[in-house]
Amino acid sequence: MKFAYSFLLTLISLVAFAQLPEGFVYAKIEIPNIEVDLQYCGDNNFVGEIIDGYHANVAIMTTQTAAALKLVQAELAKQNLSIKIYDAYRPQRAVNHFVRWAKVVNDTLMKKQFYPRVDKKNLFRDGYIASKSRHSSGSTLDVTLVNLKTGEVLDMGSTYDFFGSESWVENKNLTKVQSKNRQTLQEVMLNNGFRNYAQEWWHFTLRGEPYRNQYFDFLVE
């Protein structure tokens, strides 16, 4: 009876998700205890509005990425920590949304919070905005660490999507706690098949990603 009830709950959860293209999976199905908080599903992001293509707070990624992330999560559990996903697969239409926004230089609603020392007209030049994103290939993640018991986000020294040197992986202007937290995240991701991006402590791409330079546009739903 207990098995039948468990199977029913699993079936219900699967029905709640949309059918994905072959090679893609939902993080929550593969790793049920992982945290998901997609910033582009709401307006607390550098644009200040829900981003095109984000219809649900669900993290989608390639099958290979989920397998590697499962190893990360298991390793972190030994330290009473968990991954929280801020972004995973990103539709091309979302990237197009960023590009349109960046061209409207007088729209600086979220400047104080996300890019206080960066001139918006230089976002393309400085590499913060581009017409293509590795996220759209399905094997790139934006993540942080949380306390497994309390759900509290660990202090990384800068917030997610903060444009500036404060977010660089090698930023030395950190407290001991912030530095340790960043080091923990970097080590667990790099040791389990990911490579980092020097200017964003939260950004990781699977080594040997299966759809490199392919840019998908199906909805996050």
N, C-alpha and C positions, 0 to 999 in steps of 0.2 A: 504493500500500500504506500509506504514511504517512497519507494522507487518511482511508482506511478505518479505521485504528486510532484516529485522533483522533475520528472520528465515533462509533465504538463507545464510547469513554470518555465522550463527551458524552451519549450515549443512556443509559448506565449511571447517570450522575449524575442525569439527569432522572427515571429510574425510582425513584430513592431518595427523591424528594420526593413529597409527597401532592398530590392535585389541589386547587387553590385556587379560591375563588369568583372569578367574572369580575371583572377589574379589579385583582387582587392578584398579586404575583410574589414569588419568593424572591430576596433580595439576592445570594446567591452565584451564582445562575444569570445574573443581569444584570451583576454586577460580581465576577468570579471571585476577584480579588485582595483583596477587602475582608475585614477581620477581623470575626468575630462571637463575642461572649462574653456571652450572655444571662445576666444575674445572677439572674434568677428561675427558671432551670432548676436551680439548686443552692440551697444554704442560706446562701451568703455574701451576704445581703441584709438589709434592716432588719427583716423578719419572722423570719428565721432558719430558714426551711424552703423547700422547693420550692413554688412558687406554682401554684394551680389553673390548668389550661389550658396549662401549659408542658411539653410532652412531648418536645421536642427543641431542640437549640441551633441553631435556624434563624431568621434574621431575615426577616420577611414585611412587605411594605409595598405601597402602591398603585403601579400602573405609573408614574404621574406622579412620585411620590416617588423611585422607583428611577432614573428618567431624570435628575432633578436631582442625585441623589447621585452618579451616574456622572460628571457634570461636576465635582463636588467632588473626587472621587477622582483624576481626571485632572490637575486643577490641583495637588493636593497631591503627586502623584508627582514633579513638577518640583522639589519641595523634599525629596525622599526621605522623604515622610511618607505615612501612610495613615489612613483612618478606621477606628476600632474601634466596632462597634455593641454597646451594652449593652442596649438594648431598642428595639423597633420596634412593629409591631402588637401590641396587648395585648387578649386576650379580656375581655369584660365579666365573666366568672366570676373572672378574676384580680383585677379591681377590687373585686368583691364580697368576695374573700378579704382584701384589704387593709382593707376596711371592718369585717369581722368581727373581724380582729385588733386594729384600733384601739380597738374597744369593750371589749376585755379589758385594762383599764388596768394590771393587775398583771403582765402578760406583757411584761417589759422585758429579755429575753435579750440583745438587740442594741443596747441603749441606749448603752452606752459607745462603741461603734464608729460608730453612725449618727446618734444624736440626744442627745448628752451634756448639752446645755444646754436641751433642750426637754422640757417636761412632757408625757407621753404623752396625758393627758386633754385637751390643747389642740391635738392634731394636726388635728382638724377645723376648729377656730376659726382656726388659723393658716394653713390652706390646704394643709397637707402631704398630707392624705388627703381624697378627695372620692368621691362615689358614681358619678361619671362621669369619664372620662378621654379626652382628645383622642387618646391612643394607640389607643383602640378604634375610631377612625375610619380608621386605617390610614396616616395621613400625618404622624405625629409620630415623631421619633427621639430617642433618648438616645445620644450619641456622645462619643468623645474622639479624641485623636490618638496615633498610635504611630510609632516609627521604622520606616520601610519595610524596612530591612535587618536590624535586630535584633529587631523586634517589641516593643521596650521602650515602655511607656506613658509619655507625656510628663507632667511634673509640672504639674498645674493648680492647685495650692494647696489643694485639698480633694478628697476622694474622691467617687466617684459616689454619688448618693443620700444625701449628708450633709445633714442638716436643720439649717440655720443660716445666718447672714449670711456665713460663709466661702464659701458656694457662690453668692452673688449675683454676677451678671455684673459689676457695678460695684464689687465689693470692691477696696478700695485697699490693703489690708494684705497685699500679695503681694511676693515677690522679683521682680527684673527678669526672670528666666527664666520664672517662673510667669505674670507679666503678659503677656509676649511670647507664650507658648504659648496663653493664653486668647484673646489678640487674633487670633492666626493662625486659630484655630478659628472665632471669631465672624465674621471677615471672609470666610473662604472659604464658610461656610454662607450668610451673608446675601447675598453677591454671586452666589449661584447659586440663588436662589429660595426661601430659607427665612427665617422670622422666629424670633427667640429668645424665651425666657422669662426675665424679669429675675432671678428668684430661683434659677435653676438654670443654670449655665454649660453644661451638657451637653444641654439640652433645645431642640429645634427643630421647628417645624411648617411644612410646605410652604404657601406662599402660594397661595391659590386651590384649596385641597384639595378633591378631588372628592366626598368623602362627609362633609362637615361636618355635625356633629350627628347622624350615624348611628353607632350603637354595635354593632359586630359581636361575635359570640361563638364563632366557629369556633376549633378548637384550633390551637396552635402545634406543628406536627408535620411 
